[in-house]
Amino acid sequence: MTLESKEITCHHCGKTTRIERKRDWCEKCGRRIFYDPKDRKRHQWMTYYMYAVVVGIVGTGFILIRRFWDAFQ
Ligand SMILES: [Zn+2]
């Protein structure tokens, strides 16, 4: 799917890149840039969600290990 080319300013480094796809990589810093600003928001939320999931898994694992450890002391 090709969209009308549009200039997108990178949120991270301020470099303006012309893109024709829904998402692309910044030429300067290599981060994700999005054609639709809504997609950037969605991507950000997805990233936060992934962090939360990882922290949850690691936290739960840590608690379980502690309990296991305590049970054998
Ligand atoms: Zn950039």
N, CA, C, O and the ligand as a Tripos MOL2 file, in Angstrom:
@<TRIPOS>MOLECULE
protein
  293   291    74     0     0
PROTEIN
NO_CHARGES

@<TRIPOS>ATOM
      1 N           0.8460   -1.1980    0.0000 N.3       1 MET1
      2 CA          0.0000    0.0000    0.0000 C.3       1 MET1
      3 C           0.8860    1.2550    0.0000 C.2       1 MET1
      4 O           1.6720    1.4600    0.9250 O.2       1 MET1
      5 N           0.7600    2.0840   -1.0290 N.am      2 THR2
      6 CA          1.5420    3.3130   -1.1030 C.3       2 THR2
      7 C           0.6430    4.5060   -0.8310 C.2       2 THR2
      8 O          -0.4310    4.6490   -1.4160 O.2       2 THR2
      9 N           1.1050    5.3520    0.0650 N.am      3 LEU3
     10 CA          0.3610    6.5600    0.4060 C.3       3 LEU3
     11 C           1.0070    7.7540   -0.2880 C.2       3 LEU3
     12 O           2.1280    7.6630   -0.7890 O.2       3 LEU3
     13 N           0.3100    8.8380   -0.3110 N.am      4 GLU4
     14 CA          0.8580   10.0780   -0.8540 C.3       4 GLU4
     15 C           2.0430   10.4700    0.0230 C.2       4 GLU4
     16 O           1.9260   10.4580    1.2480 O.2       4 GLU4
     17 N           3.1700   10.8140   -0.5710 N.am      5 SER5
     18 CA          4.3620   11.0870    0.2460 C.3       5 SER5
     19 C           4.1460   12.3150    1.1210 C.2       5 SER5
     20 O           3.5490   13.3110    0.7130 O.2       5 SER5
     21 N           4.6540   12.1970    2.3260 N.am      6 LYS6
     22 CA          4.3980   13.2150    3.3270 C.3       6 LYS6
     23 C           5.6650   13.4220    4.1550 C.2       6 LYS6
     24 O           6.3900   12.4670    4.4340 O.2       6 LYS6
     25 N           5.9280   14.6520    4.5410 N.am      7 GLU7
     26 CA          7.1130   14.9250    5.3540 C.3       7 GLU7
     27 C           6.7700   14.7330    6.8210 C.2       7 GLU7
     28 O           5.8360   15.3390    7.3460 O.2       7 GLU7
     29 N           7.5380   13.8860    7.4620 N.am      8 ILE8
     30 CA          7.3240   13.5950    8.8730 C.3       8 ILE8
     31 C           8.5510   14.0480    9.6490 C.2       8 ILE8
     32 O           9.6840   13.7060    9.3080 O.2       8 ILE8
     33 N           8.3080   14.8140   10.6870 N.am      9 THR9
     34 CA          9.4120   15.2440   11.5380 C.3       9 THR9
     35 C           9.5890   14.2230   12.6450 C.2       9 THR9
     36 O           8.6450   13.8840   13.3580 O.2       9 THR9
     37 N          10.8110   13.7410   12.7760 N.am     10 CYS10
     38 CA         11.1060   12.7430   13.7910 C.3      10 CYS10
     39 C          10.8890   13.3350   15.1810 C.2      10 CYS10
     40 O          11.3400   14.4400   15.4790 O.2      10 CYS10
     41 N          10.2050   12.5940   16.0030 N.am     11 HIS11
     42 CA          9.8890   13.0320   17.3600 C.3      11 HIS11
     43 C          11.1290   13.0450   18.2560 C.2      11 HIS11
     44 O          11.1860   13.7730   19.2470 O.2      11 HIS11
     45 N          12.1040   12.2390   17.8980 N.am     12 HIS12
     46 CA         13.2730   12.0710   18.7510 C.3      12 HIS12
     47 C          14.4120   13.0360   18.4200 C.2      12 HIS12
     48 O          15.0100   13.6260   19.3200 O.2      12 HIS12
     49 N          14.7130   13.1970   17.1200 N.am     13 CYS13
     50 CA         15.8670   14.0190   16.7640 C.3      13 CYS13
     51 C          15.4940   15.2470   15.9480 C.2      13 CYS13
     52 O          16.3440   16.1080   15.7240 O.2      13 CYS13
     53 N          14.2530   15.3520   15.5000 N.am     14 GLY14
     54 CA         13.8020   16.5310   14.7660 C.3      14 GLY14
     55 C          14.1050   16.5100   13.2780 C.2      14 GLY14
     56 O          13.8250   17.4860   12.5810 O.2      14 GLY14
     57 N          14.6690   15.4250   12.7790 N.am     15 LYS15
     58 CA         14.9690   15.3010   11.3480 C.3      15 LYS15
     59 C          13.6780   15.0670   10.5700 C.2      15 LYS15
     60 O          12.8260   14.2750   10.9720 O.2      15 LYS15
     61 N          13.5540   15.7800    9.4380 N.am     16 THR16
     62 CA         12.3580   15.6200    8.6110 C.3      16 THR16
     63 C          12.6480   14.5990    7.5140 C.2      16 THR16
     64 O          13.6100   14.7270    6.7570 O.2      16 THR16
     65 N          11.8050   13.6040    7.4510 N.am     17 THR17
     66 CA         11.9680   12.5390    6.4730 C.3      17 THR17
     67 C          10.7000   12.4380    5.6420 C.2      17 THR17
     68 O           9.5940   12.5310    6.1750 O.2      17 THR17
     69 N          10.8600   12.2460    4.3210 N.am     18 ARG18
     70 CA          9.6990   12.0860    3.4470 C.3      18 ARG18
     71 C           9.3540   10.6010    3.3780 C.2      18 ARG18
     72 O          10.1820    9.7850    2.9710 O.2      18 ARG18
     73 N           8.1740   10.2660    3.7610 N.am     19 ILE19
     74 CA          7.7980    8.8480    3.7360 C.3      19 ILE19
     75 C           6.5400    8.6110    2.9110 C.2      19 ILE19
     76 O           5.7180    9.5090    2.7260 O.2      19 ILE19
     77 N           6.4130    7.4050    2.4300 N.am     20 GLU20
     78 CA          5.2690    7.0170    1.6000 C.3      20 GLU20
     79 C           4.5670    5.7980    2.1700 C.2      20 GLU20
     80 O           3.6110    5.2780    1.5960 O.2      20 GLU20
     81 N           5.0610    5.3640    3.2990 N.am     21 ARG21
     82 CA          4.4870    4.1820    3.9360 C.3      21 ARG21
     83 C           3.8780    4.5760    5.2640 C.2      21 ARG21
     84 O           4.1310    5.6660    5.7770 O.2      21 ARG21
     85 N           3.0840    3.6950    5.8100 N.am     22 LYS22
     86 CA          2.4270    3.9600    7.0950 C.3      22 LYS22
     87 C           3.4340    4.1470    8.2180 C.2      22 LYS22
     88 O           3.2240    4.9410    9.1360 O.2      22 LYS22
     89 N           4.5190    3.4120    8.1310 N.am     23 ARG23
     90 CA          5.5810    3.5750    9.1190 C.3      23 ARG23
     91 C           6.9280    3.3490    8.4550 C.2      23 ARG23
     92 O           7.0520    2.5800    7.5010 O.2      23 ARG23
     93 N           7.9090    4.0200    8.9670 N.am     24 ASP24
     94 CA          9.2450    3.9290    8.3920 C.3      24 ASP24
     95 C          10.2600    4.1920    9.4970 C.2      24 ASP24
     96 O           9.8910    4.3640   10.6580 O.2      24 ASP24
     97 N          11.5220    4.2220    9.1380 N.am     25 TRP25
     98 CA         12.5740    4.4780   10.1170 C.3      25 TRP25
     99 C          13.1570    5.8500    9.8490 C.2      25 TRP25
    100 O          13.2790    6.2690    8.6990 O.2      25 TRP25
    101 N          13.5140    6.5440   10.9110 N.am     26 CYS26
    102 CA         14.1480    7.8520   10.7830 C.3      26 CYS26
    103 C          15.5290    7.6510   10.1630 C.2      26 CYS26
    104 O          16.2780    6.7640   10.5720 O.2      26 CYS26
    105 N          15.8590    8.4850    9.1680 N.am     27 GLU27
    106 CA         17.1550    8.3510    8.4820 C.3      27 GLU27
    107 C          18.3250    8.6780    9.4040 C.2      27 GLU27
    108 O          19.4200    8.1390    9.2470 O.2      27 GLU27
    109 N          18.0840    9.5580   10.3570 N.am     28 LYS28
    110 CA         19.1750   10.0250   11.2070 C.3      28 LYS28
    111 C          19.3840    9.1510   12.4560 C.2      28 LYS28
    112 O          20.4900    8.6710   12.7070 O.2      28 LYS28
    113 N          18.3130    8.9520   13.2290 N.am     29 CYS29
    114 CA         18.5030    8.2330   14.4940 C.3      29 CYS29
    115 C          18.0040    6.7920   14.4500 C.2      29 CYS29
    116 O          18.2180    6.0300   15.3920 O.2      29 CYS29
    117 N          17.3370    6.4170   13.3540 N.am     30 GLY30
    118 CA         16.9200    5.0290   13.1910 C.3      30 GLY30
    119 C          15.7040    4.6080   13.9940 C.2      30 GLY30
    120 O          15.4100    3.4180   14.1030 O.2      30 GLY30
    121 N          14.9860    5.5910   14.5650 N.am     31 ARG31
    122 CA         13.7930    5.2400   15.3360 C.3      31 ARG31
    123 C          12.5840    5.1840   14.4070 C.2      31 ARG31
    124 O          12.6170    5.6540   13.2700 O.2      31 ARG31
    125 N          11.5250    4.5960   14.9330 N.am     32 ARG32
    126 CA         10.2760    4.4770   14.2120 C.3      32 ARG32
    127 C           9.6400    5.8550   13.9990 C.2      32 ARG32
    128 O           9.5680    6.6650   14.9240 O.2      32 ARG32
    129 N           9.1840    6.1060   12.7790 N.am     33 ILE33
    130 CA          8.3690    7.2990   12.5320 C.3      33 ILE33
    131 C           7.0760    6.8390   11.8750 C.2      33 ILE33
    132 O           7.0610    5.8530   11.1380 O.2      33 ILE33
    133 N           6.0090    7.5460   12.1400 N.am     34 PHE34
    134 CA          4.7000    7.1280   11.6670 C.3      34 PHE34
    135 C           4.0270    8.1810   10.8050 C.2      34 PHE34
    136 O           4.0840    9.3780   11.0860 O.2      34 PHE34
    137 N           3.3970    7.7060    9.7600 N.am     35 TYR35
    138 CA          2.6760    8.5690    8.8220 C.3      35 TYR35
    139 C           1.5310    9.2670    9.5360 C.2      35 TYR35
    140 O           1.3390   10.4760    9.4070 O.2      35 TYR35
    141 N           0.7920    8.4980   10.2750 N.am     36 ASP36
    142 CA         -0.3530    9.0050   11.0260 C.3      36 ASP36
    143 C           0.0640    9.2020   12.4840 C.2      36 ASP36
    144 O           0.5030    8.2500   13.1280 O.2      36 ASP36
    145 N          -0.0670   10.4300   13.0170 N.am     37 PRO37
    146 CA          0.3350   10.6530   14.4190 C.3      37 PRO37
    147 C          -0.3670    9.7150   15.3990 C.2      37 PRO37
    148 O           0.1780    9.3920   16.4540 O.2      37 PRO37
    149 N          -1.5720    9.2820   15.0480 N.am     38 LYS38
    150 CA         -2.3240    8.3540   15.9120 C.3      38 LYS38
    151 C          -1.5850    7.0330   16.0490 C.2      38 LYS38
    152 O          -1.6220    6.3980   17.1030 O.2      38 LYS38
    153 N          -0.9070    6.6200   14.9710 N.am     39 ASP39
    154 CA         -0.1440    5.3710   14.9970 C.3      39 ASP39
    155 C           1.0310    5.4690   15.9450 C.2      39 ASP39
    156 O           1.4070    4.4870   16.5850 O.2      39 ASP39
    157 N           1.6150    6.6660   16.0360 N.am     40 ARG40
    158 CA          2.7430    6.8590   16.9510 C.3      40 ARG40
    159 C           2.2680    6.6940   18.3860 C.2      40 ARG40
    160 O           2.9290    6.0510   19.2030 O.2      40 ARG40
    161 N           1.1110    7.2840   18.6820 N.am     41 LYS41
    162 CA          0.5070    7.1730   20.0190 C.3      41 LYS41
    163 C           0.2430    5.7130   20.3530 C.2      41 LYS41
    164 O           0.5640    5.2330   21.4410 O.2      41 LYS41
    165 N          -0.3520    5.0190   19.3840 N.am     42 ARG42
    166 CA         -0.6920    3.6070   19.5780 C.3      42 ARG42
    167 C           0.5900    2.7970   19.8400 C.2      42 ARG42
    168 O           0.6380    1.9360   20.7190 O.2      42 ARG42
    169 N           1.6110    3.1040   19.0510 N.am     43 HIS43
    170 CA          2.8990    2.4100   19.1950 C.3      43 HIS43
    171 C           3.4820    2.6790   20.5840 C.2      43 HIS43
    172 O           4.0360    1.7810   21.2180 O.2      43 HIS43
    173 N           3.3490    3.9410   21.0550 N.am     44 GLN44
    174 CA          3.8530    4.3000   22.3730 C.3      44 GLN44
    175 C           3.1340    3.5100   23.4580 C.2      44 GLN44
    176 O           3.7570    2.9760   24.3750 O.2      44 GLN44
    177 N           1.8080    3.4440   23.3370 N.am     45 TRP45
    178 CA          1.0350    2.6790   24.3260 C.3      45 TRP45
    179 C           1.4090    1.2240   24.3050 C.2      45 TRP45
    180 O           1.5030    0.5880   25.3540 O.2      45 TRP45
    181 N           1.6260    0.6870   23.1220 N.am     46 MET46
    182 CA          2.0300   -0.7070   22.9640 C.3      46 MET46
    183 C           3.3580   -0.9310   23.6830 C.2      46 MET46
    184 O           3.5530   -1.9450   24.3540 O.2      46 MET46
    185 N           4.2730    0.0410   23.5300 N.am     47 THR47
    186 CA          5.5820   -0.0610   24.1660 C.3      47 THR47
    187 C           5.4350   -0.0580   25.6860 C.2      47 THR47
    188 O           6.0590   -0.8640   26.3750 O.2      47 THR47
    189 N           4.6050    0.8560   26.2070 N.am     48 TYR48
    190 CA          4.3700    0.9160   27.6580 C.3      48 TYR48
    191 C           3.7590   -0.3950   28.1390 C.2      48 TYR48
    192 O           4.1340   -0.9310   29.1820 O.2      48 TYR48
    193 N           2.8190   -0.8920   27.3640 N.am     49 TYR49
    194 CA          2.1380   -2.1340   27.7130 C.3      49 TYR49
    195 C           3.1490   -3.2840   27.7870 C.2      49 TYR49
    196 O           3.1270   -4.0890   28.7180 O.2      49 TYR49
    197 N           4.0360   -3.3420   26.7860 N.am     50 MET50
    198 CA          5.0490   -4.3900   26.7660 C.3      50 MET50
    199 C           5.9650   -4.2960   27.9880 C.2      50 MET50
    200 O           6.3240   -5.3070   28.5910 O.2      50 MET50
    201 N           6.3320   -3.0730   28.3380 N.am     51 TYR51
    202 CA          7.1730   -2.8780   29.5270 C.3      51 TYR51
    203 C           6.4300   -3.3780   30.7650 C.2      51 TYR51
    204 O           6.9980   -4.0800   31.6020 O.2      51 TYR51
    205 N           5.1540   -3.0070   30.8680 N.am     52 ALA52
    206 CA          4.3500   -3.4110   32.0180 C.3      52 ALA52
    207 C           4.2740   -4.9340   32.1140 C.2      52 ALA52
    208 O           4.3910   -5.5020   33.2000 O.2      52 ALA52
    209 N           4.0790   -5.5830   30.9760 N.am     53 VAL53
    210 CA          4.0000   -7.0500   30.9470 C.3      53 VAL53
    211 C           5.3250   -7.6580   31.4120 C.2      53 VAL53
    212 O           5.3460   -8.5740   32.2340 O.2      53 VAL53
    213 N           6.4220   -7.1370   30.8770 N.am     54 VAL54
    214 CA          7.7490   -7.6550   31.2400 C.3      54 VAL54
    215 C           8.0020   -7.4530   32.7360 C.2      54 VAL54
    216 O           8.4480   -8.3700   33.4250 O.2      54 VAL54
    217 N           7.7140   -6.2410   33.2330 N.am     55 VAL55
    218 CA          7.9110   -5.9580   34.6570 C.3      55 VAL55
    219 C           7.0320   -6.8890   35.4970 C.2      55 VAL55
    220 O           7.4720   -7.3950   36.5300 O.2      55 VAL55
    221 N           5.7990   -7.1120   35.0590 N.am     56 GLY56
    222 CA          4.8810   -8.0120   35.7580 C.3      56 GLY56
    223 C           5.4200   -9.4260   35.8210 C.2      56 GLY56
    224 O           5.3720  -10.0680   36.8700 O.2      56 GLY56
    225 N           5.9290   -9.9090   34.7080 N.am     57 ILE57
    226 CA          6.4440  -11.2810   34.6440 C.3      57 ILE57
    227 C           7.6840  -11.4140   35.5450 C.2      57 ILE57
    228 O           7.8020  -12.3560   36.3280 O.2      57 ILE57
    229 N           8.5920  -10.4590   35.4140 N.am     58 VAL58
    230 CA          9.8210  -10.4980   36.2180 C.3      58 VAL58
    231 C           9.4780  -10.3760   37.7080 C.2      58 VAL58
    232 O          10.0230  -11.1050   38.5380 O.2      58 VAL58
    233 N           8.5700   -9.4470   38.0400 N.am     59 GLY59
    234 CA          8.1480   -9.2510   39.4320 C.3      59 GLY59
    235 C           7.5180  -10.5010   40.0130 C.2      59 GLY59
    236 O           7.8450  -10.8980   41.1320 O.2      59 GLY59
    237 N           6.6200  -11.1250   39.2700 N.am     60 THR60
    238 CA          5.9550  -12.3530   39.7210 C.3      60 THR60
    239 C           6.9820  -13.4690   39.9100 C.2      60 THR60
    240 O           6.9430  -14.2040   40.8970 O.2      60 THR60
    241 N           7.8990  -13.5830   38.9500 N.am     61 GLY61
    242 CA          8.9460  -14.5970   39.0260 C.3      61 GLY61
    243 C           9.7850  -14.4020   40.2740 C.2      61 GLY61
    244 O          10.1330  -15.3620   40.9610 O.2      61 GLY61
    245 N          10.1050  -13.1490   40.5590 N.am     62 PHE62
    246 CA         10.9200  -12.8170   41.7180 C.3      62 PHE62
    247 C          10.2070  -13.2060   43.0160 C.2      62 PHE62
    248 O          10.8090  -13.7950   43.9130 O.2      62 PHE62
    249 N           8.9090  -12.8660   43.1020 N.am     63 ILE63
    250 CA          8.1140  -13.2000   44.2940 C.3      63 ILE63
    251 C           8.0510  -14.7250   44.4750 C.2      63 ILE63
    252 O           8.2020  -15.2340   45.5860 O.2      63 ILE63
    253 N           7.8270  -15.4380   43.3750 N.am     64 LEU64
    254 CA          7.7460  -16.8980   43.4430 C.3      64 LEU64
    255 C           9.0650  -17.5040   43.9170 C.2      64 LEU64
    256 O           9.0820  -18.4120   44.7490 O.2      64 LEU64
    257 N          10.1550  -16.9960   43.3840 N.am     65 ILE65
    258 CA         11.4750  -17.4990   43.7850 C.3      65 ILE65
    259 C          11.6970  -17.2450   45.2770 C.2      65 ILE65
    260 O          12.1860  -18.1160   45.9960 O.2      65 ILE65
    261 N          11.3330  -16.0410   45.7360 N.am     66 ARG66
    262 CA         11.4810  -15.6920   47.1570 C.3      66 ARG66
    263 C          10.6760  -16.6480   48.0460 C.2      66 ARG66
    264 O          11.1550  -17.1150   49.0790 O.2      66 ARG66
    265 N           9.4430  -16.9220   47.6150 N.am     67 ARG67
    266 CA          8.5670  -17.8230   48.3930 C.3      67 ARG67
    267 C           9.1490  -19.2320   48.4330 C.2      67 ARG67
    268 O           9.1580  -19.8900   49.4730 O.2      67 ARG67
    269 N           9.6230  -19.6660   47.3040 N.am     68 PHE68
    270 CA         10.2080  -20.9830   47.1610 C.3      68 PHE68
    271 C          11.4210  -21.0970   48.0730 C.2      68 PHE68
    272 O          11.6020  -22.0850   48.7850 O.2      68 PHE68
    273 N          12.2370  -20.0620   48.0280 N.am     69 TRP69
    274 CA         13.4640  -19.9970   48.8080 C.3      69 TRP69
    275 C          13.1290  -20.0290   50.3090 C.2      69 TRP69
    276 O          13.7270  -20.7870   51.0730 O.2      69 TRP69
    277 N          12.1640  -19.1940   50.7130 N.am     70 ASP70
    278 CA         11.7520  -19.1180   52.1040 C.3      70 ASP70
    279 C          11.2220  -20.4710   52.6090 C.2      70 ASP70
    280 O          11.4570  -20.8540   53.7550 O.2      70 ASP70
    281 N          10.5000  -21.1850   51.7260 N.am     71 ALA71
    282 CA          9.9140  -22.4600   52.1050 C.3      71 ALA71
    283 C          10.9760  -23.5130   52.4350 C.2      71 ALA71
    284 O          10.7010  -24.4540   53.1790 O.2      71 ALA71
    285 N          12.1680  -23.3650   51.8960 N.am     72 PHE72
    286 CA         13.2260  -24.3430   52.1320 C.3      72 PHE72
    287 C          14.2600  -23.9140   53.1520 C.2      72 PHE72
    288 O          15.2480  -24.6130   53.3810 O.2      72 PHE72
    289 N          14.0300  -22.7650   53.7630 N.am     73 GLN73
    290 CA         14.9890  -22.2890   54.7680 C.3      73 GLN73
    291 C          14.7160  -22.9310   56.1250 C.2      73 GLN73
    292 O          15.4220  -22.6510   57.0940 O.2      73 GLN73
    293 ZN         15.2150   10.7010   14.3030 Zn       74 ZN74
@<TRIPOS>BOND
     1     1     2 1
     2     2     3 1
     3     3     4 2
     4     3     5 am
     5     5     6 1
     6     6     7 1
     7     7     8 2
     8     7     9 am
     9     9    10 1
    10    10    11 1
    11    11    12 2
    12    11    13 am
    13    13    14 1
    14    14    15 1
    15    15    16 2
    16    15    17 am
    17    17    18 1
    18    18    19 1
    19    19    20 2
    20    19    21 am
    21    21    22 1
    22    22    23 1
    23    23    24 2
    24    23    25 am
    25    25    26 1
    26    26    27 1
    27    27    28 2
    28    27    29 am
    29    29    30 1
    30    30    31 1
    31    31    32 2
    32    31    33 am
    33    33    34 1
    34    34    35 1
    35    35    36 2
    36    35    37 am
    37    37    38 1
    38    38    39 1
    39    39    40 2
    40    39    41 am
    41    41    42 1
    42    42    43 1
    43    43    44 2
    44    43    45 am
    45    45    46 1
    46    46    47 1
    47    47    48 2
    48    47    49 am
    49    49    50 1
    50    50    51 1
    51    51    52 2
    52    51    53 am
    53    53    54 1
    54    54    55 1
    55    55    56 2
    56    55    57 am
    57    57    58 1
    58    58    59 1
    59    59    60 2
    60    59    61 am
    61    61    62 1
    62    62    63 1
    63    63    64 2
    64    63    65 am
    65    65    66 1
    66    66    67 1
    67    67    68 2
    68    67    69 am
    69    69    70 1
    70    70    71 1
    71    71    72 2
    72    71    73 am
    73    73    74 1
    74    74    75 1
    75    75    76 2
    76    75    77 am
    77    77    78 1
    78    78    79 1
    79    79    80 2
    80    79    81 am
    81    81    82 1
    82    82    83 1
    83    83    84 2
    84    83    85 am
    85    85    86 1
    86    86    87 1
    87    87    88 2
    88    87    89 am
    89    89    90 1
    90    90    91 1
    91    91    92 2
    92    91    93 am
    93    93    94 1
    94    94    95 1
    95    95    96 2
    96    95    97 am
    97    97    98 1
    98    98    99 1
    99    99   100 2
   100    99   101 am
   101   101   102 1
   102   102   103 1
   103   103   104 2
   104   103   105 am
   105   105   106 1
   106   106   107 1
   107   107   108 2
   108   107   109 am
   109   109   110 1
   110   110   111 1
   111   111   112 2
   112   111   113 am
   113   113   114 1
   114   114   115 1
   115   115   116 2
   116   115   117 am
   117   117   118 1
   118   118   119 1
   119   119   120 2
   120   119   121 am
   121   121   122 1
   122   122   123 1
   123   123   124 2
   124   123   125 am
   125   125   126 1
   126   126   127 1
   127   127   128 2
   128   127   129 am
   129   129   130 1
   130   130   131 1
   131   131   132 2
   132   131   133 am
   133   133   134 1
   134   134   135 1
   135   135   136 2
   136   135   137 am
   137   137   138 1
   138   138   139 1
   139   139   140 2
   140   139   141 am
   141   141   142 1
   142   142   143 1
   143   143   144 2
   144   143   145 am
   145   145   146 1
   146   146   147 1
   147   147   148 2
   148   147   149 am
   149   149   150 1
   150   150   151 1
   151   151   152 2
   152   151   153 am
   153   153   154 1
   154   154   155 1
   155   155   156 2
   156   155   157 am
   157   157   158 1
   158   158   159 1
   159   159   160 2
   160   159   161 am
   161   161   162 1
   162   162   163 1
   163   163   164 2
   164   163   165 am
   165   165   166 1
   166   166   167 1
   167   167   168 2
   168   167   169 am
   169   169   170 1
   170   170   171 1
   171   171   172 2
   172   171   173 am
   173   173   174 1
   174   174   175 1
   175   175   176 2
   176   175   177 am
   177   177   178 1
   178   178   179 1
   179   179   180 2
   180   179   181 am
   181   181   182 1
   182   182   183 1
   183   183   184 2
   184   183   185 am
   185   185   186 1
   186   186   187 1
   187   187   188 2
   188   187   189 am
   189   189   190 1
   190   190   191 1
   191   191   192 2
   192   191   193 am
   193   193   194 1
   194   194   195 1
   195   195   196 2
   196   195   197 am
   197   197   198 1
   198   198   199 1
   199   199   200 2
   200   199   201 am
   201   201   202 1
   202   202   203 1
   203   203   204 2
   204   203   205 am
   205   205   206 1
   206   206   207 1
   207   207   208 2
   208   207   209 am
   209   209   210 1
   210   210   211 1
   211   211   212 2
   212   211   213 am
   213   213   214 1
   214   214   215 1
   215   215   216 2
   216   215   217 am
   217   217   218 1
   218   218   219 1
   219   219   220 2
   220   219   221 am
   221   221   222 1
   222   222   223 1
   223   223   224 2
   224   223   225 am
   225   225   226 1
   226   226   227 1
   227   227   228 2
   228   227   229 am
   229   229   230 1
   230   230   231 1
   231   231   232 2
   232   231   233 am
   233   233   234 1
   234   234   235 1
   235   235   236 2
   236   235   237 am
   237   237   238 1
   238   238   239 1
   239   239   240 2
   240   239   241 am
   241   241   242 1
   242   242   243 1
   243   243   244 2
   244   243   245 am
   245   245   246 1
   246   246   247 1
   247   247   248 2
   248   247   249 am
   249   249   250 1
   250   250   251 1
   251   251   252 2
   252   251   253 am
   253   253   254 1
   254   254   255 1
   255   255   256 2
   256   255   257 am
   257   257   258 1
   258   258   259 1
   259   259   260 2
   260   259   261 am
   261   261   262 1
   262   262   263 1
   263   263   264 2
   264   263   265 am
   265   265   266 1
   266   266   267 1
   267   267   268 2
   268   267   269 am
   269   269   270 1
   270   270   271 1
   271   271   272 2
   272   271   273 am
   273   273   274 1
   274   274   275 1
   275   275   276 2
   276   275   277 am
   277   277   278 1
   278   278   279 1
   279   279   280 2
   280   279   281 am
   281   281   282 1
   282   282   283 1
   283   283   284 2
   284   283   285 am
   285   285   286 1
   286   286   287 1
   287   287   288 2
   288   287   289 am
   289   289   290 1
   290   290   291 1
   291   291   292 2
@<TRIPOS>SUBSTRUCTURE
     1 MET1         2 RESIDUE 1 A MET
     2 THR2         6 RESIDUE 1 A THR
     3 LEU3        10 RESIDUE 1 A LEU
     4 GLU4        14 RESIDUE 1 A GLU
     5 SER5        18 RESIDUE 1 A SER
     6 LYS6        22 RESIDUE 1 A LYS
     7 GLU7        26 RESIDUE 1 A GLU
     8 ILE8        30 RESIDUE 1 A ILE
     9 THR9        34 RESIDUE 1 A THR
    10 CYS10       38 RESIDUE 1 A CYS
    11 HIS11       42 RESIDUE 1 A HIS
    12 HIS12       46 RESIDUE 1 A HIS
    13 CYS13       50 RESIDUE 1 A CYS
    14 GLY14       54 RESIDUE 1 A GLY
    15 LYS15       58 RESIDUE 1 A LYS
    16 THR16       62 RESIDUE 1 A THR
    17 THR17       66 RESIDUE 1 A THR
    18 ARG18       70 RESIDUE 1 A ARG
    19 ILE19       74 RESIDUE 1 A ILE
    20 GLU20       78 RESIDUE 1 A GLU
    21 ARG21       82 RESIDUE 1 A ARG
    22 LYS22       86 RESIDUE 1 A LYS
    23 ARG23       90 RESIDUE 1 A ARG
    24 ASP24       94 RESIDUE 1 A ASP
    25 TRP25       98 RESIDUE 1 A TRP
    26 CYS26      102 RESIDUE 1 A CYS
    27 GLU27      106 RESIDUE 1 A GLU
    28 LYS28      110 RESIDUE 1 A LYS
    29 CYS29      114 RESIDUE 1 A CYS
    30 GLY30      118 RESIDUE 1 A GLY
    31 ARG31      122 RESIDUE 1 A ARG
    32 ARG32      126 RESIDUE 1 A ARG
    33 ILE33      130 RESIDUE 1 A ILE
    34 PHE34      134 RESIDUE 1 A PHE
    35 TYR35      138 RESIDUE 1 A TYR
    36 ASP36      142 RESIDUE 1 A ASP
    37 PRO37      146 RESIDUE 1 A PRO
    38 LYS38      150 RESIDUE 1 A LYS
    39 ASP39      154 RESIDUE 1 A ASP
    40 ARG40      158 RESIDUE 1 A ARG
    41 LYS41      162 RESIDUE 1 A LYS
    42 ARG42      166 RESIDUE 1 A ARG
    43 HIS43      170 RESIDUE 1 A HIS
    44 GLN44      174 RESIDUE 1 A GLN
    45 TRP45      178 RESIDUE 1 A TRP
    46 MET46      182 RESIDUE 1 A MET
    47 THR47      186 RESIDUE 1 A THR
    48 TYR48      190 RESIDUE 1 A TYR
    49 TYR49      194 RESIDUE 1 A TYR
    50 MET50      198 RESIDUE 1 A MET
    51 TYR51      202 RESIDUE 1 A TYR
    52 ALA52      206 RESIDUE 1 A ALA
    53 VAL53      210 RESIDUE 1 A VAL
    54 VAL54      214 RESIDUE 1 A VAL
    55 VAL55      218 RESIDUE 1 A VAL
    56 GLY56      222 RESIDUE 1 A GLY
    57 ILE57      226 RESIDUE 1 A ILE
    58 VAL58      230 RESIDUE 1 A VAL
    59 GLY59      234 RESIDUE 1 A GLY
    60 THR60      238 RESIDUE 1 A THR
    61 GLY61      242 RESIDUE 1 A GLY
    62 PHE62      246 RESIDUE 1 A PHE
    63 ILE63      250 RESIDUE 1 A ILE
    64 LEU64      254 RESIDUE 1 A LEU
    65 ILE65      258 RESIDUE 1 A ILE
    66 ARG66      262 RESIDUE 1 A ARG
    67 ARG67      266 RESIDUE 1 A ARG
    68 PHE68      270 RESIDUE 1 A PHE
    69 TRP69      274 RESIDUE 1 A TRP
    70 ASP70      278 RESIDUE 1 A ASP
    71 ALA71      282 RESIDUE 1 A ALA
    72 PHE72      286 RESIDUE 1 A PHE
    73 GLN73      290 RESIDUE 1 A GLN
    74 ZN74       293 GROUP 0 **** ****
